[in-house]
Amino acid sequence: MLAADPLLAGKIGFAVIAIVALKVLITFVFLLVATMLMIWFERKIISDMQNRIGPNRAGPWGILQSVADGIKVFFKEDLTPDRADRPVFKLAPFLSLVPAFITFSVIPIGGDFSRGNGGVISMFGHKTLFQLADPPIGFLVVLAMSSIAVYGVMLAGWSSGSKYPLLGSVRASAQMVSYEAALGLSTAAIFLVTGALNTNAIVAAQHTWRWNLWVTGGVPFVLFLIAGTAEANRPPFDLVEAEQEIVAGYHTEYSSIRFALFYLAEFMNAITLAAILTTLFLGGPNGPLFLGGFVSPIFWFFLKLISLLFCFVWIRASLPRVRYDQLMDLGWKVMIPIGLGWLLILIAFRVGNEVGWHWYAVFPACVAVIVVAYGLLVTAMRVSRRNEALEDLEGAFD
């Protein structure tokens, strides 16, 4: 029919393009506005927790303070170091900002999943999803974007032509790469229990209140929360730009709008992290439909999103920073073994259900194997440290 009626085909093609362009615009504007509000929200909540006033000049309750700061930074002088690699120096901020936007593009923020239609809505007479894109390997895109963001941090420090930003970027890259493994192990549990990689199907699998938070036992949620916080360089893991450091880290040489891009990327990553946690573990937009089939899913999504963002701010106001060696030990020696062990437990339960094993036989056996393996690992580490201490002692006497 479309081939016989080129005019109708052109109208449908134009409508599809218009829908995609509108969803891109909505996603981009939402992230920018949400980032500015997140900056204000964090400053306001921390000030309340610390018995301070916080922003209160620009706009009602200081809500326009982020806009005022953005305008001020935009008109500051843009500096480029003489020894910088100029093309890479200018590209690095975008490599930190763009992955956050692409990551949010695969997050479903609405749609009635209770009817089994996968969150499909009607827009301009056409069926579409309430998300920008839904590729078959949607969450692999999220993991890929988190890996690409490391390049923005590393290239920013390397291209500055100074050793201090370079050292800061090396520390930040090591931190992000270390927690990438724990992040992947926690998401593997989601793929195991849902059997899907695209985010829309993951949300659809949770529409009967079988949230992955308790289907997976809660451990992958905690691991993802900690690993995501470390990857986003949020407190208590913001060691590369801490106040006790001499310089700000990998973006020391940046100023004006390029520095603002790194600043925006940091807060945008917090919003994206909360959206991913909501999608993977908290059912996404699923919830009771008491405000109508279109409004309720959006309401529940943003309620969960804001609750997680409040938890991030609460963590920032409550916990002290860890040392860098504690940061690396937590990632490699604690989170990765726990993530791998819990994934093996979930696999054992899944296999046991298929072959008819009883859970009270599977669970103790899994725990015993994990305890023995962890004990052997700890023993080997202690022996290695003792040997290193003996070698150092012998070297001192020699």
CORRADA-V204823 format. One record per run of one state. SS is the DSSP state (helix for helix, strand for strand, loop for the rest). FROM is the first residue (numbers start at 1). LEN is the number of residues. If there is no record, write none. Layout:
ss from len
SS FROM LEN
SS FROM LEN
//
This chain:
ss from len
loop 1 5
helix 6 44
loop 50 10
helix 60 3
loop 63 2
helix 65 10
loop 75 11
helix 86 19
loop 105 8
helix 113 3
loop 116 4
strand 120 4
loop 124 2
strand 126 4
loop 130 8
helix 138 22
loop 160 3
helix 163 32
loop 195 4
helix 199 6
loop 205 7
helix 212 4
loop 216 3
helix 219 13
loop 232 7
helix 239 3
loop 242 14
helix 256 26
loop 282 13
helix 295 24
loop 319 5
helix 324 32
loop 356 3
helix 359 39
loop 398 1
//
